[in-house]
Amino acid sequence: MDILYKISDKLIAEKVETKEDFEFFKHLGFKYFQGYFFERPTILKTKDLEPNQVGVIKLLNLLNSYASIKKVKELFEAMPDITLRLIKFINSAAFGLKQKINSINQAINLIGYNRLKIWLLILTYADKQNIKKSPVFQTAVIRGKQLEILSENFKDIDKDSAFLVGILSLIDVVIQKPKEELFEQINIDDLVKNAVLFKEGKIGTMLFALELDEKNDYLVLIETLSNLGISMETFVESKLKSYAWLQSLLKDI
């Protein structure tokens, strides 16, 4: 385990490999954690999805079918807890909107279905009480943001798709079921699905690079970045920006 960064007054513990590492540095006052220890899902075949997760999947399927705003709004209205939490997320400083969102109808009109789907998926990570202390949540949103930032180096990559890949990359840890099982329940674009499951395409390769960095495998990381045409300096800068963005998000939720 090592410490690479400090964002504002918050220390970041990286390469956390064991529970002992996590408990030790948590006791020392570290606020942000990242490492392979948090990426190991406990797959329970018989575990049912939590009510909040079921609601999110229903909403995702409706958005994926490009249902009318009226139908989407009606389903949100039937799930007030999800609606309130989603609006709180969207109104955070990390989202960067110039005006406050007060309704789902307004959110759809301002950010569209694609961004709405991303933040709904983030809600599946946020279902736990101590979200600000959840390393899995932190890792997922940092991955999403870093992939979004790195995608700016390519004209043929959609930033929202890159963010979505990062969020979905750890979804099995949260729902404690294989990713493939979730993907059967929601209609995920093949480009996103293949990037998450098989590391295919540029986004998949960038996700692979993030995982290499988390595992401290720098030799393969450098080679992977070189194949993408991304410098190590650009990679590290994207990571620092992602941590800063995470801090901005956690401040408001």
C-alpha positions as CSV (number, residue, x, y, z in Angstrom):
1,M,0.0,0.0,0.0
2,D,1.3,3.5,-0.7
3,I,0.2,7.1,-0.6
4,L,0.5,9.0,-3.9
5,Y,-1.7,12.0,-3.6
6,K,-3.2,14.5,-1.2
7,I,-6.2,16.5,-2.3
8,S,-6.8,19.6,-0.3
9,D,-6.5,18.4,3.3
10,K,-7.5,14.8,2.6
11,L,-4.9,12.0,2.3
12,I,-5.5,9.2,-0.2
13,A,-4.4,5.6,0.5
14,E,-3.8,3.7,-2.7
15,K,-2.9,0.1,-3.5
16,V,-4.9,-1.2,-0.5
17,E,-4.5,-5.0,-0.8
18,T,-5.8,-6.4,2.5
19,K,-8.4,-5.7,5.2
20,E,-5.5,-5.1,7.6
21,D,-4.2,-2.3,5.3
22,F,-7.6,-0.7,5.2
23,E,-8.2,-0.8,8.9
24,F,-4.7,0.5,9.7
25,F,-4.8,3.5,7.4
26,K,-8.4,4.2,8.3
27,H,-7.3,4.4,11.9
28,L,-4.6,6.9,10.9
29,G,-7.3,9.2,9.5
30,F,-7.2,8.5,5.8
31,K,-10.4,9.6,4.0
32,Y,-10.0,8.1,0.5
33,F,-9.0,4.6,-0.4
34,Q,-8.4,2.6,-3.5
35,G,-7.1,-0.8,-4.3
36,Y,-7.7,-4.4,-5.3
37,F,-9.1,-5.2,-1.8
38,F,-12.3,-3.3,-2.6
39,E,-12.8,-4.8,-6.1
40,R,-13.3,-8.4,-4.9
41,P,-17.1,-9.1,-5.1
42,T,-18.8,-11.6,-2.8
43,I,-21.0,-13.4,-5.3
44,L,-24.1,-14.7,-3.6
45,K,-26.3,-16.5,-6.2
46,T,-29.4,-16.5,-4.0
47,K,-29.1,-12.9,-2.8
48,D,-32.1,-10.7,-3.9
49,L,-31.6,-7.2,-5.0
50,E,-32.5,-4.5,-2.5
51,P,-35.7,-2.5,-3.1
52,N,-33.7,0.6,-4.1
53,Q,-31.7,-1.5,-6.7
54,V,-34.9,-3.0,-8.1
55,G,-36.3,0.5,-8.5
56,V,-33.2,1.7,-10.3
57,I,-33.3,-1.2,-12.7
58,K,-36.9,-0.4,-13.6
59,L,-36.1,3.2,-14.2
60,L,-33.0,2.2,-16.3
61,N,-35.1,-0.1,-18.5
62,L,-37.6,2.7,-19.0
63,L,-34.9,5.2,-20.0
64,N,-33.2,2.6,-22.3
65,S,-36.5,2.1,-24.1
66,Y,-36.6,5.9,-24.7
67,A,-40.0,6.0,-23.1
68,S,-41.8,9.4,-23.1
69,I,-40.9,11.9,-20.4
70,K,-44.4,11.5,-19.0
71,K,-43.9,7.8,-18.4
72,V,-40.4,8.3,-16.9
73,K,-41.8,11.0,-14.6
74,E,-44.7,8.8,-13.5
75,L,-42.3,6.0,-12.4
76,F,-40.0,8.5,-10.6
77,E,-43.1,9.9,-8.8
78,A,-43.8,6.3,-7.6
79,M,-40.3,6.2,-6.0
80,P,-39.9,9.4,-4.1
81,D,-36.9,8.3,-2.1
82,I,-34.9,7.6,-5.3
83,T,-36.1,10.8,-6.8
84,L,-35.0,12.9,-3.9
85,R,-31.6,11.3,-3.7
86,L,-31.0,11.6,-7.4
87,I,-31.9,15.3,-7.4
88,K,-29.5,15.8,-4.5
89,F,-26.7,14.2,-6.5
90,I,-27.4,16.2,-9.6
91,N,-27.4,19.4,-7.6
92,S,-23.9,18.8,-6.2
93,A,-21.1,21.1,-7.2
94,A,-19.5,18.2,-9.0
95,F,-22.2,18.1,-11.6
96,G,-21.4,21.7,-12.6
97,L,-24.9,22.9,-13.5
98,K,-25.5,26.6,-13.4
99,Q,-29.0,26.2,-12.1
100,K,-30.6,24.1,-9.4
101,I,-32.7,21.1,-10.4
102,N,-36.0,20.9,-8.6
103,S,-37.8,18.2,-10.6
104,I,-37.2,15.1,-12.7
105,N,-38.8,16.7,-15.7
106,Q,-36.3,19.6,-15.4
107,A,-33.4,17.1,-15.0
108,I,-34.4,15.2,-18.1
109,N,-34.7,18.4,-20.2
110,L,-31.3,19.7,-18.9
111,I,-29.1,16.6,-18.9
112,G,-30.9,14.0,-21.0
113,Y,-31.5,10.3,-20.6
114,N,-27.9,9.2,-20.9
115,R,-26.5,11.3,-18.0
116,L,-29.6,10.4,-16.0
117,K,-28.8,6.7,-16.4
118,I,-25.3,7.2,-15.1
119,W,-26.5,9.0,-12.0
120,L,-29.1,6.3,-11.4
121,L,-26.4,3.7,-11.4
122,I,-24.4,5.7,-9.0
123,L,-27.4,5.5,-6.7
124,T,-26.9,1.8,-6.5
125,Y,-23.5,2.4,-4.8
126,A,-25.1,5.1,-2.6
127,D,-27.6,2.9,-1.0
128,K,-25.5,2.3,2.0
129,Q,-25.7,4.8,4.9
130,N,-22.0,5.7,5.0
131,I,-21.6,6.6,1.4
132,K,-18.9,9.2,2.1
133,K,-16.7,6.4,3.6
134,S,-17.4,3.8,1.0
135,P,-14.2,2.9,-0.9
136,V,-16.1,1.0,-3.5
137,F,-18.3,4.1,-4.2
138,Q,-15.1,6.2,-4.4
139,T,-13.3,3.8,-6.7
140,A,-16.3,3.5,-9.1
141,V,-16.9,7.3,-9.5
142,I,-13.2,8.0,-9.8
143,R,-12.9,5.3,-12.5
144,G,-15.9,6.9,-14.2
145,K,-14.6,10.4,-14.1
146,Q,-11.0,9.4,-15.0
147,L,-12.3,7.5,-18.1
148,E,-14.4,10.5,-19.0
149,I,-11.4,12.8,-18.8
150,L,-9.1,10.4,-20.7
151,S,-11.7,10.0,-23.4
152,E,-11.2,13.6,-24.3
153,N,-8.0,12.5,-26.1
154,F,-10.1,10.6,-28.7
155,K,-12.6,12.2,-31.1
156,D,-14.5,8.9,-31.6
157,I,-15.3,8.2,-27.9
158,D,-18.5,9.3,-26.2
159,K,-17.7,10.8,-22.8
160,D,-20.9,9.5,-21.2
161,S,-20.2,6.0,-22.4
162,A,-16.7,6.2,-20.9
163,F,-18.1,7.4,-17.5
164,L,-20.7,4.6,-17.6
165,V,-18.0,1.9,-18.2
166,G,-16.3,3.1,-15.0
167,I,-19.4,3.0,-12.9
168,L,-20.4,-0.5,-14.2
169,S,-17.0,-1.9,-13.7
170,L,-17.6,-2.5,-10.0
171,I,-21.4,-3.0,-10.0
172,D,-20.9,-6.7,-9.1
173,V,-19.3,-5.7,-5.9
174,V,-22.4,-3.7,-4.9
175,I,-25.2,-6.0,-6.0
176,Q,-23.2,-9.2,-5.1
177,K,-24.1,-10.8,-8.4
178,P,-22.1,-11.3,-11.6
179,K,-22.1,-8.3,-14.0
180,E,-23.5,-10.6,-16.7
181,E,-26.6,-11.1,-14.6
182,L,-27.3,-7.4,-14.3
183,F,-26.6,-6.8,-18.0
184,E,-29.3,-9.4,-18.7
185,Q,-31.8,-7.3,-16.8
186,I,-30.9,-3.9,-18.3
187,N,-30.3,-3.1,-22.0
188,I,-26.6,-2.0,-21.9
189,D,-25.0,-0.9,-25.2
190,D,-22.7,-3.6,-26.6
191,L,-19.8,-1.1,-26.7
192,V,-20.1,-0.5,-23.0
193,K,-20.9,-4.1,-22.1
194,N,-17.8,-5.4,-24.0
195,A,-15.6,-2.7,-22.5
196,V,-16.6,-3.8,-19.0
197,L,-16.6,-7.5,-19.4
198,F,-13.8,-8.1,-21.9
199,K,-11.8,-4.8,-21.9
200,E,-12.6,-4.4,-25.6
201,G,-12.1,-1.2,-27.6
202,K,-10.4,2.0,-26.5
203,I,-12.6,2.5,-23.4
204,G,-12.0,-1.1,-22.4
205,T,-8.3,-0.7,-22.8
206,M,-8.4,2.5,-20.7
207,L,-10.3,0.6,-18.0
208,F,-7.6,-2.1,-18.1
209,A,-5.0,0.7,-17.6
210,L,-6.9,2.0,-14.5
211,E,-6.9,-1.5,-13.0
212,L,-3.2,-2.0,-13.7
213,D,-2.6,1.3,-11.9
214,E,-4.6,0.1,-8.9
215,K,-2.6,-3.1,-8.8
216,N,0.7,-1.3,-9.1
217,D,1.6,-3.1,-12.3
218,Y,3.4,-0.2,-13.8
219,L,5.4,-2.0,-16.5
220,V,2.2,-3.2,-18.3
221,L,0.5,0.1,-17.5
222,I,3.2,2.1,-19.4
223,E,3.0,-0.3,-22.4
224,T,-0.9,-0.1,-22.4
225,L,-0.9,3.7,-22.2
226,S,1.7,3.8,-25.0
227,N,-0.5,1.7,-27.2
228,L,-3.3,4.2,-26.5
229,G,-1.1,7.2,-27.3
230,I,-1.6,8.5,-23.7
231,S,1.4,9.7,-21.7
232,M,1.9,8.9,-18.1
233,E,1.8,12.6,-17.3
234,T,-1.6,12.8,-18.9
235,F,-2.8,9.7,-17.0
236,V,-1.7,11.0,-13.6
237,E,-3.2,14.4,-14.3
238,S,-6.6,12.8,-15.1
239,K,-6.4,10.9,-11.8
240,L,-5.7,14.0,-9.8
241,K,-8.6,15.8,-11.5
242,S,-10.8,12.8,-10.7
243,Y,-9.9,12.9,-7.0
244,A,-10.7,16.6,-6.9
245,W,-14.0,16.0,-8.6
246,L,-14.8,13.3,-6.0
247,Q,-14.1,15.6,-3.2
248,S,-16.5,18.2,-4.7
249,L,-19.2,15.5,-5.0
250,L,-18.8,14.2,-1.4
251,K,-19.0,17.7,0.0
252,D,-22.6,18.1,-1.1
253,I,-24.1,14.7,-0.5
